[in-house]
Amino acid sequence: MEEQIPLRLSILGHPQRLAVFRLLMRRYPDHVAAGEISAALDIKASTLSSYLSALMQADLVTKTRTGTWLRYQVNIDTTRKTLDALYLDCCRGRPDLCKSFQQSAASEERQMTDRKYNVLFICTGNSARSIFAEAILNAKGQDRFQVYSAGTTPQSSLNPIAVEMLKSKGHDVSGLRSKNIEEFMGEDAPQFDFVFTVCDQAANEQCPTWEGQPISAHWGMPDPVKATGTDAEKSLAFHQAYGVLLHRLQGFAALPIGQLDRISLQNAVDKIALTSE
């Protein structure tokens, strides 16, 4: 194990290989197609292939085949073992040298307190998916959550089909608006307990590092705003997006958050990400 550490550090020391690794970390537990990684990071396919090969050589990334597509996923076990080895090697029993890391590791063992939790949903436009999530959790959360949503490149207004659908489902839309993620990055912004990305593009982007180390997960799904075809087909796309989020958020709202440690809670929200209907 220890003999692999220099190789992994060397590979991650390359800025673009590190960018690929960081994107896959943000997208975990997704298996991401090479073409999507290439487009998100503006890396030529041949160059990306060499980066992925190096990351796989170091066992930091795994590859699977789905039909004709090759998809990649970060190897969480290897990543964790690498960080553990670095921590134990550099500190040598001196917690003052790695105080921040020690506090982070200790926080993994602590349970979340039973209180009202701040939750942020992020997508690109903040006009449909993240708005759906905000409205649904506000309705299903039974006053356990303070819910927000934002976009990395927000639209000037909410999507009218999304608004009408929320109304038809009995949601109060009076307080909903499209917001820029920068609104939640200032000194007066709430400290979040949970941060979820609900679209792949937002997860691919370099989002801020949130104060307080919130539980985070990627709950990606297709953008209904981009649906084409007849009005009925477009409406179906919005219904499907709403349905997926409803199912996921019912599961999330049912979690005994105050009784789970951070690792169990992270595993639970990652598992919810695999729910498609």
N, C-alpha and C positions, 0 to 999 in steps of 0.2 A: 504493500500500500504506500509506504513512505517514499519508495523510489519513484513513484508516479507523480509526486508533488511537483518536482522541478519541471517535468514535461507539461503538466497542466498549467502551471504558472507561465511558462514560456508561450504556450499556445494562447492563453488568455491575455498575454501582454501585447498582442497585436490588436490595434484599435478596432479593425473591422471584424475580426473573429470574435472579439469581446462583444461587439454590437449584435452579432448573430446570436451569441449565447444569451445576452440580456433579453433579446426579443423572445426567444424560446422560453426563458424564465417567466416573462410577463404573460405568455400565452398558455403556460402549464395549467391544466393537463392536456391541452390540445396537441394533436399531431399536425404539424403545419407543413403544407406543401412547399417545395423548394421555390416554385415560381412566385408564391406569395411572399416569401422571405426576400427574394431577389427584388421584387417590385417595391416592397416596404422600405428596404435599405438602399435601393438604387445600386445594386451590385450585379455585375454581369454574371450570367448563369455559369460560365466556365470558372470564373473566379470564386463564386459561391461554392461550387462543387469542391474546390480545393480546401476552402475554409471548413466545410462540413466534414470532409474526410479527416482533417486534422483534429477536429473536436471529437469525432468518433474514435480516432486512434487513442485519444486520451480518456475515452469512456465517459466523456461529459455529455454526449448526445447519442441517442439511439435512432435507428432508421427502421421504418416499416413500409410495406408495399400494400397499397389499396388499389386493386385493378392495375392500371398503367401508371398510377401516381406514386411517387416516393414522398413519404411524409416523415418529419423529424420531430423528436421530442427531447427535452432536456432530461438527463439522467439524474433524478433528484437524489437517489441514494449515494451515488458517487460524489455529487456536489456537497452533500451534507458531510460525508466522511472526509472530504478534502478540507472543508472549513474547520471541522473538529480537529483534524491533525494539525492544521496551522495554529489554531488556538492553543492546543496543548504544547506544541513545540515552542511557540514564541513566548508564552507566559512563564513556562517553567515554574509553576507554582506561585507566581507573583501576580495576583489579581489587579494590582495597581497599574500594571503595564497594559492590560486588556480590559479595563474597567467597563467600557461601553459594551464590548462583546459579552462580558460576563453578565451584565445587567440584562442584555437581550436574551441570553440563554436562560437566565433565571426566570424571565418573564414567560418563557414557554411553559414553565411548570405551574404558573399561577392560573387560577380560574378567573374568568370574567365575573365581575361583580354583578349582582342582580339589580339593574337600574335601567334607566332609559338610554338607549343606544343611538348614536349618530351614524347614519348610513348614507353613503353617496353612491349614485349610479352614474356612470359616464358612458357616453357614446360620442359620435362626431357631431351630429347636428342638434342633439337635444330637442328633437321635434316629435319623436314617436317612441322608440324603444325605451329610452331612459325615463321619458315622461310616463309611459305605461307603468314602469317599475315603481316610480315615485308614487303614483296614484294607487296602485294595487297594495303596496306595503302600508301606505297610510290607512287604507281600508281594513287590511287584514292584521295589522300589527297590534291592534287593541291597546293603543297608547303606550306600547313598549318601545317604539322607535320614533326618532326625529329624522325624517327622510328628506333628502335633497337629490337633485339631479343636475347635470351640467354637460356641456359639449366642448370638445376641443376646438371645433370650428362651428359654433352654434348658428342656427338659422335665425332670421330676424323675428320669426313667429312660429307658433306650433303648427304642425301639419293638420289641416282641417279635417281630414278623414280620421286621424287619431283622436282629435277632440270629440268629434261626433260619436265615435265608438265608445269612448269613455263615458260620455253622457248617457248613451244607450245602456251601459252596464251599471248605471246608477252612481257614478263617481262625481264628486264635486270638482269641477275644473276651474273654479273662480280664482284659485291661488296659483295655478300652474302658469309658468312662463319659461321661455327659452333663456338659458344662462350660460355664460362663459366660465370655463373651469377656473380661470384666474380669479373669479369672485370668491373662491374658496381657498385661496393661497395666501391671503394677507394675515396680519397679526390678529385681527378680530374674527377670523374665520373659525367655525366650530372645529373641535378636534374629533376626528372620525374614529369610530370603532370598527367600521366595515367600509371597504371601498370595492365596488364591483364595476368592471367594464362589461358592457353588453353588446359591443360590436368589435369585430376583429381589427378594424382600422384603428380604433382608439387604443386598443391593447398593443398594437404594433408601434404606436408612437411613444416617444419618451415622456411619460407622464411624471409629475413631480414626486419627490419622496415625501410622504405624508408624515407629519409629526405624530408621535405617540405609537408608531408601529401598528397601524390598524390591520385587522385580518383582511386580506384582499383575495379576490378570485376573478377569473375571467369566465363570464357567462355569455359567450358570443352566440349570435344568431343572425340570419339574413335581415337586411334592412328592408322593411315593407315599403318604404318611400320609393325605393328603386324598382318596385314591381311594375311589370309591363303587361299589356293585354287589355282585355275588356274591363269595364268598371267592376264587374263581379269578380274577376280574377285579382284585381288590385285589392278589393275589399277582403278577399279571402286571405291575402298575404298579411293584412293587418290583424285579422282574426287569429291567424296562426301565431303571429308574434305575441299577441296578447295572451293566447292560451298557454304558450310555453312559459312565459313569465309568470302567469298566474300559478301554474303548477309548481314552478321552482320556488316562488315566494311563499306559497302555502307550506312547503317543506321547510323553508328557512324560518318562517314565523313560528313553526311548531318546535324548533330546536330548544332544548333546555339550556339556554346560553349560560345562565348563572351557575350551572352544575358541571360545565365542561371546561377542561383546561384548554389552552390555546392550540395545542397540537391536535387534540380531538376536534376542536371547532374548525380548524383549518381543513382537516380531512373531510369534515361534514360538508363544508361549503364547496370544496372541490368536487365531491361526489354529486352534489346538486347540479353542478355544471354539466354533468353527463346526461341530465334529464332533458329529453327532447320533446316530450308531450305530456 
